[in-house]
Amino acid sequence: MKVEEKGHTITIKDTQGSSSAFLEKVTTEYNSFKGKNLILDLSQDGSLSLEGMLAFLPLSNKHRKAKKSFVLVAPGFDYDDAPDEMVIVPTLLEAHDIIEMEEIERDLGF
């Protein structure tokens, strides 16, 4: 797990290639990340299934309820399969763009 903080966003990269082990680590360390926007980079895990992505839903809901962005980066994932409340993008650049848009929406009171 590699953690990089940039402004109001923390990017956490899975370095092991196992989304379930990664989710467990992020959940365990969650209190140190909860005040920032989160990008979870799952690019290393080549076998992402819908079930694997749905495992992140409770953490996503918890984080978004606290008025912070939660974005998953998963290249090659079929984004049409994901529920609407999850934000999944193919690249880190798109993840940062989504967070910027959500920050603007929160600032405007949407």
C-alpha positions as CSV (number, residue, x, y, z in Angstrom):
1,M,0.0,0.0,0.0
2,K,1.5,3.3,-1.1
3,V,0.0,6.5,0.3
4,E,0.4,9.9,-1.4
5,E,-1.1,13.1,0.0
6,K,-1.7,16.1,-2.3
7,G,-3.7,19.0,-1.0
8,H,-7.1,17.9,0.2
9,T,-6.8,14.4,-1.4
10,I,-5.1,11.2,-0.4
11,T,-4.3,8.6,-3.1
12,I,-3.8,5.1,-1.9
13,K,-2.3,2.6,-4.3
14,D,-2.7,-1.1,-4.1
15,T,0.8,-2.5,-4.5
16,Q,-0.1,-6.2,-3.9
17,G,-2.7,-6.8,-6.6
18,S,-5.4,-8.1,-4.2
19,S,-8.4,-5.9,-3.8
20,S,-9.7,-7.8,-0.8
21,A,-6.4,-7.5,1.1
22,F,-6.2,-3.9,0.1
23,L,-9.7,-3.1,1.3
24,E,-8.9,-4.7,4.6
25,K,-5.8,-2.5,5.0
26,V,-7.6,0.7,4.0
27,T,-10.5,-0.1,6.4
28,T,-8.1,-0.8,9.2
29,E,-6.3,2.5,8.6
30,Y,-9.4,4.5,7.8
31,N,-9.3,6.9,10.7
32,S,-6.1,8.4,9.4
33,F,-7.7,9.1,6.0
34,K,-11.3,10.1,6.9
35,G,-10.8,13.8,6.8
36,K,-9.6,13.9,3.2
37,N,-10.9,13.0,-0.2
38,L,-9.8,9.5,-1.1
39,I,-8.7,7.9,-4.4
40,L,-8.1,4.2,-4.2
41,D,-6.0,3.0,-7.1
42,L,-6.7,-0.6,-8.0
43,S,-4.7,-0.6,-11.2
44,Q,-2.5,-3.4,-10.0
45,D,-5.4,-5.9,-9.6
46,G,-6.0,-7.3,-13.1
47,S,-8.9,-9.5,-12.0
48,L,-11.5,-6.9,-10.7
49,S,-15.0,-8.4,-10.6
50,L,-18.2,-6.6,-9.8
51,E,-18.3,-8.4,-6.5
52,G,-14.8,-7.2,-5.7
53,M,-15.8,-3.6,-6.5
54,L,-19.0,-3.9,-4.5
55,A,-17.0,-4.8,-1.4
56,F,-15.8,-1.2,-1.4
57,L,-19.4,0.2,-1.3
58,P,-19.8,0.4,2.5
59,L,-16.6,2.3,2.8
60,S,-17.6,4.5,-0.1
61,N,-21.0,5.3,1.5
62,K,-19.4,6.0,4.9
63,H,-16.8,8.4,3.4
64,R,-19.3,10.2,1.1
65,K,-21.7,10.6,4.0
66,A,-19.0,12.6,5.7
67,K,-19.1,15.0,2.7
68,K,-15.8,13.8,1.2
69,S,-15.1,12.3,-2.2
70,F,-14.3,8.6,-2.7
71,V,-13.1,7.5,-6.1
72,L,-11.9,4.1,-7.3
73,V,-9.4,3.8,-10.2
74,A,-9.9,0.6,-12.1
75,P,-8.9,0.5,-15.7
76,G,-10.7,-2.1,-17.8
77,F,-13.6,-2.4,-15.5
78,D,-17.1,-2.3,-17.0
79,Y,-18.4,0.9,-15.4
80,D,-22.0,0.2,-16.5
81,D,-22.1,-2.7,-14.0
82,A,-21.3,-0.5,-11.0
83,P,-24.1,1.1,-8.9
84,D,-24.7,4.8,-9.3
85,E,-23.5,5.7,-5.8
86,M,-20.0,4.4,-6.6
87,V,-17.5,6.5,-8.5
88,I,-15.2,4.3,-10.6
89,V,-12.9,5.8,-13.3
90,P,-10.2,4.3,-15.5
91,T,-7.3,6.8,-14.7
92,L,-5.9,8.8,-11.8
93,L,-6.3,12.0,-13.9
94,E,-10.0,11.4,-14.1
95,A,-10.2,10.6,-10.4
96,H,-8.6,14.0,-9.6
97,D,-11.0,15.7,-12.0
98,I,-14.0,14.1,-10.4
99,I,-12.8,15.3,-6.9
100,E,-12.3,18.8,-8.2
101,M,-15.8,18.9,-9.6
102,E,-17.3,17.5,-6.4
103,E,-15.3,20.0,-4.3
104,I,-16.8,22.8,-6.4
105,E,-20.3,21.3,-6.0
106,R,-19.9,21.2,-2.2
107,D,-18.6,24.8,-2.2
108,L,-21.7,25.9,-4.1
109,G,-24.0,24.0,-1.7
110,F,-25.2,21.2,-4.1
